[in-house]
């Protein structure tokens, strides 16, 4: 018995995706730079964990200092899913480009804020508490940024190049991480660990 083949349905207006090449390039560039910024901080933080443990948890043993610093490093990863959900809803409601810009600003400010937090020696227990709060804000915004950037790129990419365009997000992430880690390694090499703890 022969199977009846369904006739192809005519295209609807909603099936057609018109691509603006200039907007696509801007979207890809913005998303890749946003990812590079967020992972630059992760690269820096991961490599200076030994120093941050001494700065924010000076009264603990060296092993506890390292564990505490790495535990703080993990905070953004815990809050990323919540940020994705929260900013995903806002992106649907107010537009993905606007929300993506907001998440990048929050992420940049929180990253910059980490460098402004005084040490435990200056303000006591408030120092690690502030670090904890800033890392929560960072993780929350990073979750929204990555999810929003992925959808943003998918919406602006031509059907035949969607995979290639989307790969630039991961390229930005890895580039930022390597750049952050490389910068810390370079500074530590030239100034030494003691000077790095003092002002590096």
N, C-alpha and C positions, 0 to 999 in steps of 0.2 A: 504494500500500500504506500503510495507516494505521500510524503508530507507536504502540506500546503505551506508555501513560503509567504511570510508576511510582506506586504508591500512596504517599501521604505516610506516613512512619514516625512512630509515636507518640513523644512526648517521653520522654526518659529523665531520671532524677534529675540526672545530670551536665550536662544541657542547660539546667537552670534556674539562673539567677543572681539570688539574692535580694539586693537593695540596701538597706543601712541608710543613710538620708539623713544622719544625724549623722556617721557614720563617713566618708561620702563627702566632706562638707564639711571635716572634719578632715584627711583625706588630701590633698585638693586644696590646702588652705591650707598644710600642712606642706611639700608638694612645691614649691609656688610660692615660699615663703619660703626654702627651701633653695637653689633656683636663683637667687633674688635675691642671697643672700649670696655665692654663688660668683662670680657675674658682677659684683657690686659690686667685688670685689677686682680682677678683670680690668680693669674700667673705671678704677679708681684706678691700677693698675700701668701700664696703657697710657699714661695721661696724665702720669705722673711718671717715665717712662722717661728723660727728659733729666736729671732729678735723680739717679736711681738709677745712671746711668752714671758720673756724677761721684763719687758716694759709694762705689761698689763697685769701680770701675775708674779711679781718679784719675790713674794714670801713663800711660794710653793717650791717643791723640789724640781730639778731640771726636767724629770720625766713628766711630772704633773703640768709644768709650764708648757711643754710641747703638746700634751694631750689637750689642755685647755685652749691653746691657740688653734689646734686643728679642729676641735669641737666648734669653735667660733667660725672657722672656715666653712664648716658644714651647714651653718644656719641658713644661708641663702638657698641652698638646695632643698631644704625642708619647706621653705615658704614659696618656692617657685610655682608649684601647682596652684596655690591659692591666687597668686598674681595672674596666672594664665586665665583662670576662671573669671576673676574680677574684671580685668582689663579686656578680656574677650567679649564680655557682655557690653561693656562701654564702647568697644570698637564697633560692634553691630549697631549700637544706638546713635553714636555721635560721629562715626567715621574713623576708619582705621588709621589714616594718615595723621590725624590730630592726636589720637591716643598713643600712636607710636612715638610721636615727638615728645609727648608728656612723659612716657616711660623712660625715654633716653635722658631727658632732663633730670628726672628723679634719680636715675641710676648714676648719672655723672655727678650730681650734687652729693649723693651718699658716698660715692667713691672718694670724692674730694674731701668730704667730711671726716673720713677715717684718718686722713693725714693731719687734721686739725685737733683731734682728741688729745688732751694732755695725758701724760703718763700717770701711773698709779702713785708715783712719788709726789706728784703735784696735787692731785685731787682725790686720791684714795680710791675707795670702792666705786665711786662714780665713773671712773675711767672704763673698767670692763663693762659696766652697765650701759654706758653710751655706745661702746663698741658693739654690744649686743643689739641695741636698738637700730643703729645705723646698718648693721648687717641684715636685719630683718627688712628694712626699707629697700636695701639693695636687692635682696632675693625676690621680694614682692614685685619690684619693677622689672627685674630681669626676666621673670616668668612672663609678664605681660609683653615685654619687648620681643622676646624670641617667638612667642606664639603669634603675636601681631605681625611681626616681620615675615614669618613663614607664609601666613595667609596673604599679606600684602604683596609679596613677591609672586605668589601663585596667581593672584588676581590680575597682575600687570604683565605677566609673562605670556608670550605666544605659546599655543598648545604644543608645538613641536620642540620648544626649547625650555619647557617648564622645569625639567629635571636639571638641566645645565644651569639655569638661572638660580634655582634653589640651592645649588651646591655652593654658591658664593657666600651663603650664610655661614656654612661650616668653615669655608676658607677664612672668613673674617674672624671667626671664633679662634681657630688655631693660630692665625697670624697674630692676634692680640695676645694670646697666651704665651707664645714663643717670644714675642717682643718684650712682654713684661718680665718673664723669667730671665731673658738674656740681659735686660737692663740691670736687674738686681745682681746677677752674676758679675757683670762688668764693674759695677760700682764697688761691690764687695772685694773684687780682685785688686782694684786700685787703691782703696782706702783702708782695707783690712777690717776684720770683724769688730775690733774694739771701737774704731772710729765710726763704723756703720751703726753700732748701737748708740753712739753719742748723738750723731746728727744725720747719718745716712738714711 
